[in-house]
Amino acid sequence: MIIIKSDKEIDKMRRAGKVVADCHELVRENIKPGITTAQLDAIAEDYIRRQGAIPTFLGYSGFPASICASPNEVIVHGIPGERILKEGDIISIDLGATLDGYVGDAARTHPVGEISPENQRLIDVTRQSFFEGIKNARVGNRLGDISHAVQKYVEDHGYSVVRDYVGHGIGRKMHEEPQIPNFGPAGHGPKLVRGMCLAIEPMVNAGTYDLDILDDNWTAVTFDGKNSAHYENTICVTDGEPEILTL
């Protein structure tokens, strides 16, 4: 069942979303060659808790950290640890915060120092595919209109959209109905109505969309070893343009 949020609930999600947005900015400022992913996790957890919020990811289905830190060929769910970031790497950071019972969730992919034009293009196309998708997040459209727009933009630029992971509804829980694929035909799926809150998150691979899961049962990596990027925001469907709650 898709849970429609009241104005009061959306206001609470705005506050959680601001914690997430500000935390992402703080993490971005600390991404540089020589830092470990565990250090980034500690920075994020400390910030979220100082805002009176809870790191949503920590303990979620057993996940052992407050952020997902996914460098280079890691698509999603990378566990922070002693991996040291190097000049030329890219890293996807996914994080959530729960404040007053409501969740904000967003992801970004960042350069580590100077990166190649190819890696920058992958980041840029992934980010823009999100914005192409949410042009369709309007009352009366269907969920598949968002999915199709993301897929078309990504594939028109020569990349592939991950099929094994999708976006999701969001509210009191991080994962609510509906699931939101980043691929598929337009004109399908539930009709969008005011008050729907959605986490839309294109995951885009430079090569094939096939993936492997590492032995930790979390870390998803590209099957061909090519790089991947991730961009996500929590949005709300309104009577007009969608509102992004995590920017």
RATA-V291976 format. One record per residue. N is the residue number from 1. RES is the residue in three letters. SS is DSSP state (H for helix, E for strand, L for the rest). PHI is phi in whole degrees, -180 to 180 (999 if undefined). D_FIRST is the distance of its C-alpha to the first C-alpha in Angstrom with 2 decimals. Layout:
[[N	RES	SS	PHI	D_FIRST] [N	RES	SS	PHI	D_FIRST]]
This chain:
[[1	MET	L	999	0.00] [2	ILE	E	-85	3.81] [3	ILE	L	-93	6.25] [4	ILE	L	-86	9.43] [5	LYS	L	-94	12.57] [6	SER	L	-78	15.73] [7	ASP	H	-58	19.12] [8	LYS	H	-66	20.07] [9	GLU	H	-67	17.18] [10	ILE	H	-64	17.96] [11	ASP	H	-63	21.55] [12	LYS	H	-66	20.88] [13	MET	H	-69	19.14] [14	ARG	H	-59	22.28] [15	ARG	H	-67	24.43] [16	ALA	H	-64	22.71] [17	GLY	H	-64	22.87] [18	LYS	H	-66	26.56] [19	VAL	H	-59	27.28] [20	VAL	H	-64	25.78] [21	ALA	H	-62	27.76] [22	ASP	H	-68	30.94] [23	CYS	H	-65	30.64] [24	HIS	H	-59	30.38] [25	GLU	H	-64	33.51] [26	LEU	H	-63	35.34] [27	VAL	H	-62	34.53] [28	ARG	H	-56	35.65] [29	GLU	H	-64	38.92] [30	ASN	H	-99	39.59] [31	ILE	L	-80	39.00] [32	LYS	L	-159	42.50] [33	PRO	L	-56	44.61] [34	GLY	L	104	45.41] [35	ILE	L	-85	42.34] [36	THR	E	-96	40.24] [37	THR	H	-67	36.48] [38	ALA	H	-65	36.76] [39	GLN	H	-66	38.50] [40	LEU	H	-63	35.74] [41	ASP	H	-61	33.22] [42	ALA	H	-65	35.49] [43	ILE	H	-61	35.81] [44	ALA	H	-66	32.05] [45	GLU	H	-61	31.45] [46	ASP	H	-60	34.39] [47	TYR	H	-65	33.24] [48	ILE	H	-58	29.65] [49	ARG	H	-67	31.08] [50	ARG	H	-68	33.75] [51	GLN	L	-87	31.18] [52	GLY	L	81	29.86] [53	ALA	L	-106	26.69] [54	ILE	E	-117	25.58] [55	PRO	E	-67	25.43] [56	THR	L	-62	21.80] [57	PHE	L	-73	22.89] [58	LEU	L	-65	25.66] [59	GLY	L	85	24.84] [60	TYR	H	-67	21.28] [61	SER	H	53	21.16] [62	GLY	H	92	24.91] [63	PHE	L	-64	25.54] [64	PRO	L	-92	29.01] [65	ALA	L	-145	29.18] [66	SER	L	-92	27.85] [67	ILE	E	-131	27.78] [68	CYS	E	-96	27.50] [69	ALA	E	-119	30.92] [70	SER	E	-127	31.25] [71	PRO	E	-80	34.71] [72	ASN	L	51	35.87] [73	GLU	L	-80	34.63] [74	VAL	E	-78	31.82] [75	ILE	E	-80	28.54] [76	VAL	E	-163	26.24] [77	HIS	L	67	26.09] [78	GLY	L	-66	29.83] [79	ILE	E	-88	30.99] [80	PRO	L	-59	33.49] [81	GLY	L	-165	36.96] [82	GLU	L	-90	40.59] [83	ARG	L	-62	40.19] [84	ILE	E	-95	42.37] [85	LEU	L	-74	41.32] [86	LYS	L	-118	44.07] [87	GLU	L	-52	45.29] [88	GLY	L	95	43.55] [89	ASP	L	-68	40.33] [90	ILE	E	-121	36.91] [91	ILE	E	-142	34.15] [92	SER	E	-95	30.40] [93	ILE	E	-115	29.11] [94	ASP	E	-119	25.42] [95	LEU	E	-151	24.71] [96	GLY	E	-138	22.30] [97	ALA	E	-137	23.03] [98	THR	E	-109	21.31] [99	LEU	E	-132	22.96] [100	ASP	L	53	22.44] [101	GLY	L	88	19.14] [102	TYR	E	-125	17.60] [103	VAL	E	-111	17.84] [104	GLY	E	-116	19.68] [105	ASP	E	-146	20.00] [106	ALA	E	-156	22.59] [107	ALA	E	-138	25.07] [108	ARG	E	-142	28.53] [109	THR	E	-115	31.33] [110	HIS	E	-122	34.83] [111	PRO	E	-78	38.39] [112	VAL	L	-109	40.70] [113	GLY	L	65	44.00] [114	GLU	L	-83	45.20] [115	ILE	L	-120	43.12] [116	SER	L	-72	43.90] [117	PRO	H	-57	43.13] [118	GLU	H	-64	41.01] [119	ASN	H	-68	38.77] [120	GLN	H	-64	38.58] [121	ARG	H	-64	37.58] [122	LEU	H	-60	34.74] [123	ILE	H	-61	33.44] [124	ASP	H	-66	33.93] [125	VAL	H	-66	32.24] [126	THR	H	-62	29.18] [127	ARG	H	-60	28.92] [128	GLN	H	-67	29.54] [129	SER	H	-62	26.97] [130	PHE	H	-60	24.30] [131	PHE	H	-70	25.94] [132	GLU	H	-64	26.28] [133	GLY	H	-64	22.56] [134	ILE	H	-77	21.60] [135	LYS	L	-59	24.11] [136	ASN	L	-97	21.39] [137	ALA	L	-84	18.69] [138	ARG	L	-129	19.40] [139	VAL	L	-53	17.86] [140	GLY	L	98	18.03] [141	ASN	L	-75	18.17] [142	ARG	E	-111	15.77] [143	LEU	H	-56	14.36] [144	GLY	H	-63	17.05] [145	ASP	H	-66	19.69] [146	ILE	H	-66	19.26] [147	SER	H	-57	19.37] [148	HIS	H	-65	22.40] [149	ALA	H	-65	24.27] [150	VAL	H	-62	24.10] [151	GLN	H	-59	25.33] [152	LYS	H	-62	28.06] [153	TYR	H	-64	29.44] [154	VAL	H	-63	29.58] [155	GLU	H	-71	31.18] [156	ASP	H	-63	33.56] [157	HIS	L	-99	34.90] [158	GLY	L	88	35.51] [159	TYR	L	-110	32.81] [160	SER	E	-124	29.91] [161	VAL	E	-97	26.19] [162	VAL	L	-62	24.86] [163	ARG	L	-102	22.56] [164	ASP	L	-79	21.71] [165	TYR	L	-127	19.75] [166	VAL	L	-138	17.17] [167	GLY	E	-76	15.62] [168	HIS	E	-164	12.20] [169	GLY	E	-66	10.06] [170	ILE	L	-154	11.94] [171	GLY	L	180	12.61] [172	ARG	L	-68	13.58] [173	LYS	L	-112	12.97] [174	MET	L	-67	14.52] [175	HIS	L	-115	11.95] [176	GLU	E	-120	8.27] [177	GLU	E	-71	6.01] [178	PRO	E	-95	7.56] [179	GLN	E	-73	10.88] [180	ILE	E	-128	13.76] [181	PRO	L	-63	16.92] [182	ASN	L	-99	20.23] [183	PHE	L	-156	21.51] [184	GLY	L	124	21.02] [185	PRO	L	-76	21.85] [186	ALA	L	-69	21.30] [187	GLY	L	81	19.73] [188	HIS	L	-116	16.81] [189	GLY	L	91	13.06] [190	PRO	L	-63	10.72] [191	LYS	E	-73	12.96] [192	LEU	L	-83	13.38] [193	VAL	L	-130	13.51] [194	ARG	L	-59	15.34] [195	GLY	L	97	13.78] [196	MET	L	-70	11.49] [197	CYS	E	-114	12.87] [198	LEU	E	-132	13.44] [199	ALA	E	-103	15.89] [200	ILE	E	-102	17.85] [201	GLU	E	-147	20.48] [202	PRO	E	-59	22.99] [203	MET	E	-117	25.02] [204	VAL	E	-125	28.19] [205	ASN	E	-106	31.05] [206	ALA	L	-68	34.64] [207	GLY	L	-116	35.08] [208	THR	L	-68	32.94] [209	TYR	L	-83	29.20] [210	ASP	L	-67	29.89] [211	LEU	E	-144	29.70] [212	ASP	E	-125	30.81] [213	ILE	E	-108	29.54] [214	LEU	L	-74	32.42] [215	ASP	L	-65	33.54] [216	ASP	L	-75	31.75] [217	ASN	L	67	28.47] [218	TRP	L	-122	27.02] [219	THR	L	-68	29.18] [220	ALA	E	-102	28.32] [221	VAL	E	-123	31.40] [222	THR	E	-66	32.33] [223	PHE	L	-64	33.95] [224	ASP	L	-97	36.95] [225	GLY	L	79	37.47] [226	LYS	L	-80	37.01] [227	ASN	L	-74	35.33] [228	SER	E	-137	31.70] [229	ALA	E	-132	30.17] [230	HIS	E	-144	26.80] [231	TYR	E	-143	25.62] [232	GLU	E	-147	22.40] [233	ASN	E	-139	21.36] [234	THR	E	-87	18.46] [235	ILE	E	-125	18.15] [236	CYS	E	-128	16.77] [237	VAL	L	-78	16.60] [238	THR	L	-119	19.24] [239	ASP	L	-77	21.32] [240	GLY	L	-134	23.60] [241	GLU	L	-65	23.88] [242	PRO	L	-65	21.03] [243	GLU	E	-98	21.90] [244	ILE	E	-90	22.41] [245	LEU	L	-92	21.90] [246	THR	L	-121	23.75] [247	LEU	L	-115	26.99]]
